[in-house]
Amino acid sequence: MGTTRVRRPPTPAVAERARSLVTRGGRAALVGTGEPEPCAPLMHHTWPDGTTDLLLPDDHVLRERARLTLDGLPVMLELTGSTPVPLDEPVRELLWLVGTLQEPDPTTGRERALRLAEKAPHPNLLDAGRGATLLRLHPSSAVYSDAEGCAPVSPTELAAAEPDPFCRVEQVWLEHLDRAHPEMLCALRRHLPDGLGFTGGRVRPVGVDRFGLRVRVPTATGTQDVRLAFSAPADTPEELQRRFAELVGCPAAGGR
């Protein structure tokens, strides 16, 4: 007898999912530095290849250690992506960037601060050079993890990948869907796989990308995230609306 193979829904490549997290931003913390607690920077911005600018107080111990280390301070930066709606377990994805933390010379630091003010304005940038210092993490490797799995991704792969076309708008779109159209999420129950142990209750949106919608559903053992595949990839907002309408089974949903 042949072995029955379960076909998994298509997903974006690991580098694409990681690049989407970098594009959206997310919570950042320096971990594994030997300090008692993770260090949350005053602000941060991650560039396409994982290089990250971080603003730290002048008197922070990691800033002092980086300043005194000739070849850079070995660190790991953890970027956390959260679900677009409030959930008991809001962490959706993680990207760990391993590399060295270095403090630039004052002139370079000012130039980077000005570039950041144009690219990723943040009020705390006003403190750069006035009680805070902008440092840079140069990544050598990275690992991405989400409900689909965990895998390494190199800085070169990260820079070459394109972010998902909906990564910048999914927060607003899914918040609106969850708040104003719970009946549409309820209609997705018909696509839940057999044997999931769905106990009824509210279906919540966890994410959307060009390949499908991810939802969290209550089960007999807690909750589980499920990917619902579109009939074909979506590349534009209009295609996303049509694919979602197909899932819901309501043509009117395509215009919302």
N, C-alpha and C positions, 0 to 999 in steps of 0.2 A: 504494500500500500504506500502511496506517496504521502509526503509530509505536507500538511496544510500550512501555507505561509500567509501570515497576516500582513496585509499591505498597510504600511504606516502613511499617514497624510504627509504630503511634501512640506518641507520647511526651508526657510532661508539657510544658506551656508553659515557655518560658525563665524567666519570672518565678517559676514554681513550683519549677523545679529550683534556681534561685538561692536561693529562700527556704528550701528544704530544706537546702542547705548551711549557710546562716546558722543554722538551727535545730539542726543537728547540731554545729555548731562546726567546728573544723578548725585547722590550723596557720596562724599569722598572721605577716606580716613587712611592715614599712614599706620600700618600695622606691622607687627613682628620686628619692632625697632629696639626691643629690650626695655621700653618704657612700660610702666604699670598699666596705662590706658592708651587706646588708639588716639592718634592726634588728628583732630578735625581742623583743616586749614580755615583761615578766615574767608578765603575764596579759592576757587580752583578753576582751571580750564584745561581740558584735554584736547590736543590737536589730533588730526586724523591718524597719525602713526603711533599714538599713545604717549608722545611727549607731553608732559603736563606741567603747567606753571601753577605754583602754589604760594599763597601769601601766608606767612607765619609771623607771629609777634617777634620783635627783635630779641626779647629775652627768653624765647622758647629754647629748651635744651636741644632740640633737633636742629634748629637753626645754628646754634653754636657748634654742634658736632659737625654739621655739613661745612661750615666755614673753616674749620680746622682740619678737615680731611682733604688731602691733596687731590686724590683721584675720585672724590665724591663719596658720599655716605651711602652704603648699601641699604635699600629700603624696599618695602612693598606697599603699593597703593591699592586700596580696595575701592572700586566704584560699584555702588549699589543702585540698581534700578528697581523702583517700586511699582506696585499695581496702580492703575489710574483711578481706582475707586477704593475707599477705605475698607480694608479686610483685616481679619484677625492675624493673618500671616501676610504682611504686605510686601515682603522681599520677593521679587520676581526673577531677578537675574543678578549676577556678580561678574565683575571683570577684575582680575588681579594683574597688576603691572609691576614687574620686578625690574629694578634698575638701580641707578645711583642718583642721589640728590646733591645738587651743586648750587652754590651761590655765585651769581655772576658779579663782575665788577660793577661799580655804581653806574657808569655810563650805559652799559648793556642793560642793567636792571631798569633804568628809566625808559630806555627804548622799548623794552618788552612791556612795561606798564602802559605806555602810550598805545602800543599795538593792541593790547588787551582791551583798553578803554574803547577802541573802535570796534573790535571783533566781538567781545563779550563784556560789555559794560557792567560794572558791579560797584555799589557804593563804597565797599571796603578798599577798592583800589586807591581811593583818596588817601589812605593811610600808608601807601607804599613810600618808603623813604621818610616817613614821619611816625616811627614807632613800629613799623612792620616792614618785612623784607620779602621780595619776590624771589623764590627759588625755583629751580627747574629739575624735574625728574626726567632722566634719559633712560627709556626702557630698553632692556635687553631681551625680555621674553614676556609672555602674557598667557593667561589661562582664562577661558570664559566658561560660565556655568549657568544653566537654566533648567527648566523642567524637561527640555529635550535631551539634555546630557551635558557632559563636561569635556572640554577639549582644549589643547594648546592652540594659540594663534600668534604668529610672529608679528613684530612691528611692520615688516614689509607687507605681509598679507593684510594687516589692518588698514594700512594706508591705501592699498590697491582696491579694497572692497568699497562698494557703494552702499550707503545706508538705505534702509527700506524707504520707499517713497512716501509712506504714511507715518514715519516715526516722529515727525514734528507735530502732527495733528491728532494722533491717536488719543492723547490725554483728554482733549476737549471733546472729541467725537464720542469716546466711550463714557465719559462723565455724563454727557447729555443723554446717551442711550440708556444708561443705568437709571438716571433720575426721571426722565420724561417718557420712556417707552419700555417699561418692564414687561409689557405684554409681548413685545417682539422677542425679548430674551426668553420668555416662557415658551414661545413657539419653537425655540431651538431644541427643546427637550426631545423631539422626535428623532433628532440626529445622534443622541447619546448612544454609545455602544452597548450592546447587550452584555449582561454580566457585570456592569459597572457598580451595581448596588445603589443606584440612585434612589433616595428616600423621599423625593419631593422637596418642596421648598424653593427658594429663590436662586435662579441662575445669575451669576455675576460675571461681567466682562473682565478679563485679565489682560488681554492684548489683541492687537490686530496687525497683520502684515499683508503683503501682497498675495500670500498663499492661503490665508484663512483667518479665522477668528478663534481666540482662545478664551474659554470660559471656566469658571470654577463652580463645581456643583457639590451639594451635600451628599455624602454616602453613609453607609452603615458604619464605616470606620473613621469618619471625619469628613474631609473634603478632598476633592481630586480635580486637577486641572486637565481639561480635555481640549484638544485641537479639532476644530471643525473646518474641513478643507473647502475652499471655493471650487466651483466647477472648472475654473481656469484662473491663472494668475491675474491680478488686477494691477494696473500701472497708473491709472488716473482716478481722481475722485468719482467721476461718473461710473467708471468700471467697478469701483469699490461699492457704490450704491447698488448697482445691478446685482453684483455677486451676493451682497448681503440680503437683498430682496429675494433672491432664489433660495437662500438658506431659510429665511423666515417663511417663505411660501406665500408672500403677500406682494403683489406687483406695486401697490401703493408705497411700500417701504422704499422703493428705489428712488423716490423723489425727496426723501427726508434727509 
